[in-house]
Amino acid sequence: MKYSYSAPPATSPVLHHLLLFPPSPSPFPHLYYNPTRRVLRLRLRRRSQPPSASLRAPSDESSEFRRWDSATARFAGASNIPFLLIQLPQILLNSRNLLAGDKAALFAVPWLGMLTGLLGNMTLLSYFAKKKETEAIVVQTLGVVSIYVVIAQLAVAGAVPLPFFSAISAVVALGLVLNFLNYFGRIESGVWLLWEDFITISGLSVLPQVMWSTFVPFIPNSVMPGILSCIMAVSVVLLARTGKLAEEKVRFVRSISGWTATLLFMWMPIAQMWTTYLNPDNLKGLSALTILLGMIGNGLMIPRALFIRDLMWFTGASWASILHGWGNLACMSFFNSIRRDFFLTATLGLFLWIGVALWRDTIAYGYNSPMKSLKELAFGK
């Protein structure tokens, strides 16, 4: 759901984690998700600019509004810190288990879930490379590289089939090269257009297949969901590129990669929790610190997403914090993989933070109830 979890304006996630300011025609305005999914990331703009074209102080007595505007922007910017560190604990834990010969412990990490985060980060990297957003490019590149390292460790342990790992390696290498060539203006527009079509088709093909494969062997092992989705994606892209669709529908097609990145991030916690349910003994191979960092990073973005009334971002950040973060910590606590006081502290901190975000947003807008803020978030003013 990394979705991993910022959310697409076409409407990061979503993300991750990743849309802070004026809406843009792209699926992920100014927001970016993190790999484990982790979720959305955020680019801070100069405070002299309004956070959103539609965002205005509710009245002249807007000092509280401006303070909360500034605070939420700082929170969102601070979320980059846990997101940059998020995979390090898992990488170190995997390394220790591999050196100790305990390859089975690495099977606690679902490689399909990691793949969704990798594709989500690669999609957002392409978006920000096109926009020349240097800070976002750095974060997304770190996300791609760190998740790829984890997948490589899983491949060494035998958790990832070699053909799949080879294909993933080729796509990662190609994607990084093309994105940085585009950033420095060294790539033909036609080549870049082909890459954008590729990530759109890949996202639409992989998402249904990953969702299906998560529940094998309880359902038949089949590649039909991916094949059918791929055929549909290729058809839609061809219609869009040959001018057979109306402009409004073409814009929708261009937003698809952002939506699929969001859904890929949102699927990550489901894959992880399903793996935990099937193999609770493998929880020793799961890093509680990585999950906690993801929960903190996405939690820091909830106030900003609520403040600027970005439903997709709010959904992605909340989903990642509560389901991927708190939900997986709850599973680990239930199976006695972490200390109960650690879990209770994380629980108290998360839900107090969400409560404070709702309360401060209500005050900033001069409302009497947080329900009005949530209503505006869901349905607009």
C-alpha positions as CSV (number, residue, x, y, z in Angstrom):
1,M,0.0,0.0,0.0
2,K,6.7,0.1,-0.3
3,Y,1.4,1.1,-0.2
4,S,4.2,1.5,1.2
5,Y,1.0,2.9,1.2
6,S,0.7,11.1,-0.9
7,A,-2.1,10.8,-3.4
8,P,-3.0,11.6,-7.0
9,P,-4.6,14.8,-7.9
10,A,-6.3,13.4,-10.8
11,T,-9.0,13.0,-8.6
12,S,-0.5,10.5,-4.2
13,P,-1.6,6.7,-1.1
14,V,-1.3,7.3,-1.0
15,L,1.1,7.9,-1.1
16,H,3.7,7.6,-0.4
17,H,3.7,8.9,0.6
18,L,3.0,12.0,-1.9
19,L,0.9,15.9,-2.7
20,L,1.3,18.9,-0.9
21,F,0.4,21.8,-3.0
22,P,-1.7,23.0,-5.9
23,P,-3.3,20.1,-7.7
24,S,-1.7,19.0,-10.9
25,P,-3.0,17.0,-13.7
26,S,-0.8,14.2,-12.7
27,P,-1.9,11.4,-10.5
28,F,0.4,12.3,-7.7
29,P,0.5,16.0,-7.4
30,H,3.5,16.7,-5.3
31,L,3.4,13.7,-3.2
32,Y,5.4,10.6,-3.1
33,Y,5.1,7.2,-1.5
34,N,7.8,5.3,0.3
35,P,8.9,1.7,-0.7
36,T,8.1,-0.6,2.1
37,R,5.3,1.8,2.0
38,R,5.1,2.6,2.7
39,V,3.7,5.6,1.4
40,L,3.8,9.1,0.5
41,R,6.5,11.7,0.6
42,L,6.3,15.4,0.5
43,R,8.1,18.3,-1.2
44,L,8.0,21.5,0.8
45,R,7.5,24.7,-1.0
46,R,8.4,28.2,0.0
47,R,6.0,29.5,2.6
48,S,5.3,32.6,0.5
49,Q,3.2,30.4,-1.7
50,P,-0.2,29.1,-0.8
51,P,-0.4,25.4,0.0
52,S,-3.2,24.8,-2.4
53,A,-4.9,26.8,-5.0
54,S,-8.2,26.1,-3.3
55,L,-6.9,26.5,0.2
56,R,-7.7,29.8,1.9
57,A,-7.9,31.0,5.4
58,P,-11.5,30.8,6.6
59,S,-11.6,34.3,8.1
60,D,-9.5,37.3,9.1
61,E,-8.8,35.7,12.4
62,S,-6.5,33.2,10.6
63,S,-3.5,33.2,12.8
64,E,-4.3,29.7,14.0
65,F,-5.0,28.7,10.4
66,R,-1.6,29.9,9.3
67,R,0.2,28.3,12.3
68,W,-1.4,24.9,11.6
69,D,-0.7,25.3,7.9
70,S,3.0,25.9,8.7
71,A,3.1,23.1,11.2
72,T,1.5,20.5,9.0
73,A,4.0,21.4,6.2
74,R,6.9,20.8,8.6
75,F,5.4,17.5,9.8
76,A,5.1,16.3,6.2
77,G,8.7,17.4,5.5
78,A,9.9,15.6,8.6
79,S,8.3,12.3,7.3
80,N,11.2,12.0,4.9
81,I,13.5,11.1,7.9
82,P,11.8,7.8,8.8
83,F,11.1,7.0,5.2
84,L,14.8,7.3,4.3
85,L,15.7,4.9,7.2
86,I,12.8,2.6,6.8
87,Q,14.5,-0.4,5.0
88,L,17.8,-0.3,6.9
89,P,16.6,-2.3,9.9
90,Q,15.1,-5.0,7.6
91,I,18.3,-5.1,5.5
92,L,20.5,-5.5,8.6
93,L,18.2,-8.2,10.0
94,N,18.2,-10.1,6.7
95,S,22.0,-9.9,6.6
96,R,22.3,-11.3,10.1
97,N,20.0,-14.2,9.3
98,L,21.8,-15.0,6.0
99,L,25.2,-15.0,7.7
100,A,23.8,-17.3,10.4
101,G,22.4,-19.6,7.8
102,D,18.8,-19.0,8.8
103,K,17.4,-18.5,5.3
104,A,13.9,-19.6,6.5
105,A,13.6,-16.4,8.5
106,L,13.6,-14.3,5.3
107,F,10.4,-16.0,4.2
108,A,8.6,-13.8,6.7
109,V,9.1,-10.9,4.3
110,P,6.6,-11.3,1.4
111,W,8.5,-10.6,-1.8
112,L,5.3,-9.8,-3.7
113,G,4.5,-7.1,-1.2
114,M,8.1,-5.7,-1.6
115,L,7.6,-5.8,-5.4
116,T,4.4,-3.7,-5.1
117,G,6.4,-1.1,-3.2
118,L,9.3,-1.2,-5.7
119,L,6.9,-0.6,-8.7
120,G,5.2,2.2,-6.8
121,N,8.4,3.9,-6.1
122,M,9.6,3.5,-9.7
123,T,6.3,5.0,-11.0
124,L,6.7,8.0,-8.7
125,L,10.4,8.3,-9.6
126,S,9.3,8.7,-13.3
127,Y,6.8,11.3,-12.4
128,F,9.2,13.4,-10.4
129,A,12.1,13.0,-12.9
130,K,9.7,14.4,-15.5
131,K,9.0,17.3,-13.2
132,K,12.7,17.8,-12.2
133,E,11.8,17.6,-8.5
134,T,15.3,16.9,-7.2
135,E,14.4,16.2,-3.5
136,A,11.6,13.8,-4.5
137,I,13.8,12.1,-7.0
138,V,16.4,11.4,-4.3
139,V,13.8,9.9,-1.9
140,Q,12.2,7.8,-4.6
141,T,15.6,6.5,-5.8
142,L,16.6,5.5,-2.3
143,G,13.3,3.7,-2.0
144,V,13.8,1.8,-5.3
145,V,17.4,0.9,-4.3
146,S,16.6,-0.1,-0.7
147,I,13.7,-2.3,-1.7
148,Y,15.7,-3.9,-4.5
149,V,18.4,-4.7,-1.9
150,V,15.8,-6.5,0.3
151,I,14.5,-8.4,-2.8
152,A,18.0,-9.4,-3.7
153,Q,18.5,-10.8,-0.1
154,L,15.2,-12.7,-0.5
155,A,16.5,-14.1,-3.8
156,V,19.7,-15.3,-2.1
157,A,17.5,-17.1,0.5
158,G,15.5,-18.7,-2.3
159,A,12.3,-16.8,-1.4
160,V,12.2,-15.1,-4.9
161,P,12.3,-17.4,-8.0
162,L,15.4,-16.6,-10.1
163,P,13.5,-15.8,-13.3
164,F,11.4,-13.2,-11.5
165,F,14.5,-11.7,-9.8
166,S,16.3,-11.5,-13.1
167,A,13.3,-9.6,-14.7
168,I,13.0,-7.3,-11.6
169,S,16.8,-6.5,-11.9
170,A,16.5,-5.7,-15.6
171,V,13.5,-3.3,-15.0
172,V,15.2,-1.6,-12.1
173,A,18.4,-1.0,-14.0
174,L,16.6,0.2,-17.1
175,G,14.2,2.4,-15.1
176,L,17.0,4.1,-13.1
177,V,19.0,4.8,-16.3
178,L,16.0,6.2,-18.2
179,N,14.8,8.3,-15.4
180,F,18.2,10.0,-14.8
181,L,18.7,10.5,-18.5
182,N,15.4,12.2,-18.6
183,Y,16.2,14.3,-15.6
184,F,19.4,15.6,-17.3
185,G,17.6,16.1,-20.6
186,R,19.6,13.4,-22.4
187,I,16.7,11.2,-23.7
188,E,14.5,11.4,-26.8
189,S,10.9,12.3,-26.0
190,G,9.7,9.2,-28.0
191,V,11.8,6.9,-25.8
192,W,10.5,8.5,-22.6
193,L,6.9,8.2,-23.9
194,L,7.5,4.5,-24.4
195,W,8.8,4.2,-20.8
196,E,5.7,6.0,-19.5
197,D,3.5,3.6,-21.4
198,F,5.5,0.7,-20.1
199,I,5.0,1.7,-16.4
200,T,1.3,2.3,-17.0
201,I,0.9,-1.2,-18.5
202,S,3.1,-2.8,-15.9
203,G,1.2,-1.3,-13.0
204,L,-2.1,-2.4,-14.4
205,S,-0.8,-5.9,-15.2
206,V,1.0,-6.5,-11.9
207,L,-1.6,-5.2,-9.5
208,P,-4.3,-7.8,-10.2
209,Q,-1.7,-10.6,-10.4
210,V,-0.1,-9.6,-7.1
211,M,-3.4,-9.5,-5.4
212,W,-4.3,-12.9,-6.8
213,S,-1.0,-14.5,-6.1
214,T,-1.0,-13.4,-2.4
215,F,-3.7,-15.9,-1.6
216,V,-2.2,-18.9,-3.5
217,P,-2.5,-21.9,-2.6
218,F,-6.0,-21.2,-1.2
219,I,-7.0,-20.2,-4.7
220,P,-5.6,-21.8,-8.0
221,N,-2.2,-20.6,-9.0
222,S,-2.8,-18.7,-12.3
223,V,-1.4,-15.9,-14.3
224,M,-4.7,-15.2,-16.0
225,P,-5.4,-12.1,-13.9
226,G,-2.1,-10.5,-15.0
227,I,-2.6,-11.6,-18.7
228,L,-6.1,-10.2,-18.9
229,S,-5.1,-7.0,-17.2
230,C,-2.2,-6.6,-19.5
231,I,-4.3,-7.0,-22.6
232,M,-6.7,-4.4,-21.3
233,A,-3.9,-2.0,-20.4
234,V,-2.3,-2.3,-23.8
235,S,-5.6,-1.7,-25.5
236,V,-6.3,1.4,-23.5
237,V,-2.8,2.9,-24.0
238,L,-3.0,2.3,-27.7
239,L,-6.4,4.0,-28.0
240,A,-5.0,6.9,-26.0
241,R,-1.9,7.2,-28.1
242,T,-3.7,6.9,-31.4
243,G,-6.1,9.7,-30.6
244,K,-9.1,7.4,-30.4
245,L,-10.2,8.7,-27.0
246,A,-11.7,12.0,-26.0
247,E,-9.3,14.4,-24.2
248,E,-11.0,13.8,-20.8
249,K,-10.5,10.0,-21.2
250,V,-6.8,10.6,-22.3
251,R,-6.3,12.5,-19.0
252,F,-7.8,9.6,-17.1
253,V,-5.4,7.2,-18.8
254,R,-2.5,9.4,-17.9
255,S,-3.6,9.2,-14.3
256,I,-3.8,5.4,-14.2
257,S,-0.1,4.9,-13.3
258,G,-0.6,7.1,-10.2
259,W,-3.7,5.2,-9.1
260,T,-2.0,1.8,-9.6
261,A,1.0,3.1,-7.6
262,T,-1.4,4.1,-4.8
263,L,-3.2,0.7,-4.8
264,L,0.2,-1.2,-5.0
265,F,1.2,0.6,-1.8
266,M,-2.1,-0.1,-0.2
267,W,-1.8,-3.8,-0.9
268,M,1.6,-4.1,0.9
269,P,0.2,-4.4,4.4
270,I,-2.4,-6.9,3.3
271,A,0.3,-9.1,1.8
272,Q,2.4,-8.8,5.0
273,M,-0.4,-9.6,7.4
274,W,-1.5,-12.6,5.2
275,T,2.0,-13.9,5.4
276,T,2.1,-13.5,9.1
277,Y,-1.2,-15.3,9.4
278,L,0.0,-18.2,7.4
279,N,3.5,-18.5,9.1
280,P,3.5,-16.8,12.5
281,D,6.7,-18.6,13.4
282,N,8.5,-16.5,10.8
283,L,7.9,-13.3,12.6
284,K,11.4,-13.3,13.8
285,G,12.4,-12.4,10.3
286,L,10.3,-9.2,10.4
287,S,11.8,-6.0,11.7
288,A,9.4,-4.2,14.2
289,L,11.6,-1.1,13.8
290,T,11.0,-1.0,10.0
291,I,7.2,-1.2,10.6
292,L,7.4,1.5,13.3
293,L,9.3,3.8,11.0
294,G,6.7,3.4,8.3
295,M,3.9,4.1,10.8
296,I,5.6,7.2,12.0
297,G,6.4,8.5,8.5
298,N,2.9,8.1,7.2
299,G,1.4,9.3,10.4
300,L,3.3,12.6,10.1
301,M,1.6,13.2,6.8
302,I,-2.0,12.7,8.0
303,P,-2.4,16.3,9.4
304,R,-1.2,17.8,6.1
305,A,-3.4,15.6,3.9
306,L,-6.4,16.5,6.1
307,F,-5.5,20.2,6.2
308,I,-5.4,20.6,2.4
309,R,-8.4,18.3,2.0
310,D,-6.6,15.7,-0.2
311,L,-8.7,12.6,0.1
312,M,-6.4,10.2,-1.8
313,W,-3.4,11.3,0.2
314,F,-5.3,11.1,3.5
315,T,-6.6,7.6,2.6
316,G,-3.1,6.4,1.7
317,A,-1.3,7.8,4.7
318,S,-4.0,6.7,7.2
319,W,-4.2,3.2,5.6
320,A,-0.4,2.8,5.8
321,S,-0.2,4.1,9.4
322,I,-3.1,2.1,10.8
323,L,-3.2,-1.1,8.7
324,H,0.5,-1.5,7.7
325,G,2.0,0.0,10.8
326,W,-0.3,-0.6,13.8
327,G,-1.9,-3.7,12.2
328,N,1.3,-5.5,11.7
329,L,2.6,-4.5,15.2
330,A,-0.7,-5.8,16.6
331,C,0.0,-9.2,14.9
332,M,3.5,-9.2,16.2
333,S,2.2,-8.4,19.7
334,F,-0.4,-11.1,19.5
335,F,2.2,-13.7,18.6
336,N,4.6,-12.4,21.3
337,S,7.2,-11.3,18.8
338,I,7.5,-7.9,20.4
339,R,7.0,-6.6,24.0
340,R,3.5,-5.7,25.0
341,D,4.6,-2.3,26.3
342,F,6.2,-1.5,23.0
343,F,2.9,-2.2,21.2
344,L,0.8,-0.2,23.7
345,T,3.1,2.8,23.5
346,A,3.0,2.8,19.7
347,T,-0.9,2.4,19.8
348,L,-1.3,5.3,22.3
349,G,1.1,7.5,20.3
350,L,-0.6,6.8,16.9
351,F,-4.2,7.4,18.0
352,L,-3.4,10.4,20.1
353,W,-1.6,11.9,17.1
354,I,-4.6,11.3,14.9
355,G,-6.9,12.8,17.5
356,V,-4.7,15.9,17.8
357,A,-4.7,16.3,14.0
358,L,-8.5,16.3,13.9
359,W,-8.8,18.6,16.8
360,R,-6.2,21.2,15.5
361,D,-7.7,21.1,12.0
362,T,-11.1,21.8,13.5
363,I,-9.7,24.8,15.4
364,A,-7.8,26.1,12.3
365,Y,-10.9,26.2,10.2
366,G,-13.0,27.6,13.0
367,Y,-15.4,24.6,13.0
368,N,-17.3,23.2,16.0
369,S,-16.7,19.5,15.1
370,P,-14.0,17.4,13.4
371,M,-16.9,15.8,11.5
372,K,-17.2,18.9,9.3
373,S,-13.5,18.6,8.4
374,L,-13.9,14.9,7.5
375,K,-17.1,15.7,5.5
376,E,-15.2,18.4,3.5
377,L,-12.3,15.9,3.0
378,A,-14.7,13.3,1.6
379,F,-17.2,15.4,-0.4
380,G,-15.6,18.9,-0.7
381,K,-17.1,22.1,0.4
